[in-house]
């Protein structure tokens, strides 16, 4: 799914899921602590995901974060 965002993503390049997570959070004007409260995932975990510090994230936690912001896991899929 491609959407317009004020945090530009170059869809012609490979996009890391963490960049999409960050863009969705910023597009919704949410702080990490807000998403943490809504999703039940700690703000430090969200920060580590967005900064690509966690190589193999919990798909369940990523799904919780996305659902809290009104997205489904499919938001991380894209066409090349």
Buried (B, 14 or more C-beta within 10 A) or exposed (E): EEEEEEEEBEEEEEBEBBBBBBBBBBBEEBEBEBBBEBBEBEBEBBBBBBEEEBEEBEEEBBBBBBEBBEBEEEBBEBEE
